């Protein structure tokens, strides 16, 4: 058998399979028609390039020897392990570009410049679509937190934010967000490190998110950063932190929600649900929550935190609308018993 034909057949199959995998992720996980079209175009271009090379399809099929292929029994490290769709996409993208390179090189042997150059163009396009698709998927590892407590020293009686943080953990909060707008950087970093150490020492190990500041989040060893609409864009945080940080984005309407999801946010803040003393913002209400959940349902799984004036008395309304997670500030930070306030919210959500 001609080894060149065997290599072309095997790698054309590998490339088509990888393209279909990525196309289905774009279609069913991201609901992204633009990415779907780019991947479909790449599949068609690959087929056209193979036709340009003048390869006999029957000769390619005749060269195939799956039972005699020693590579079918060789498994690479981690081949059977995928934790998220992002892992599936990464593996598919790697197979795709490797296969395209092999095809390109084989077509250079006695082939026309047009055929291998077309494959080269597909390979470069694949690098770009891989970037777009995998950034849009985010890290794929953010859980759906039922209760996130936003901690601001000024909102805590006597400024005792540490007492509130301990109480929140005791009361069952599975995420703590440090939100301080006016601290000097050195004090903010010190406080961030302290809250991370507190969370890591707890048996429940709640996540720690730092508001606005990916640099502080990285230096403190926090789990993530939360961005407002006027903070750094998600893409800039990915350049700085890669997958080391979960990235959350505040959204207040469908336009902001769609952009946050398309940018690759790991979770979204959804609000404001009710009026709140923390921020003077127009109330979106549970109607926006329902619309957000509809948008998220059409694409990849998107954890959410409904925020804004949430209390044990009104959280039931959000649960009826489909809410699975809330972010709370005043109702816990201002409570005489922060742990009890957290338990009351969680009970009202169950």
BELLIN-V28376 format. One record per run of one state. SS is the DSSP state (2 for helix, 1 for strand, 0 for the rest). FROM is the first residue (numbers start at 1). TO is the last residue. If there is no record, write none. Layout:
SS/FROM/TO + SS/FROM/TO
This chain:
0/1/2 + 2/3/29 + 0/30/32 + 2/33/52 + 0/53/56 + 2/57/63 + 0/64/69 + 2/70/73 + 0/74/84 + 2/85/107 + 0/108/112 + 2/113/137 + 0/138/146 + 1/147/151 + 0/152/152 + 2/153/155 + 0/156/156 + 2/157/159 + 0/160/160 + 2/161/170 + 0/171/174 + 1/175/178 + 0/179/184 + 2/185/201 + 0/202/206 + 1/207/211 + 0/212/213 + 2/214/220 + 0/221/223 + 1/224/227 + 0/228/233 + 2/234/241 + 0/242/245 + 1/246/251 + 0/252/253 + 2/254/263 + 0/264/266 + 1/267/271 + 0/272/284 + 2/285/297 + 0/298/302 + 1/303/307 + 0/308/314 + 2/315/320 + 0/321/325 + 1/326/328 + 0/329/329 + 2/330/333 + 0/334/337 + 2/338/349 + 0/350/350
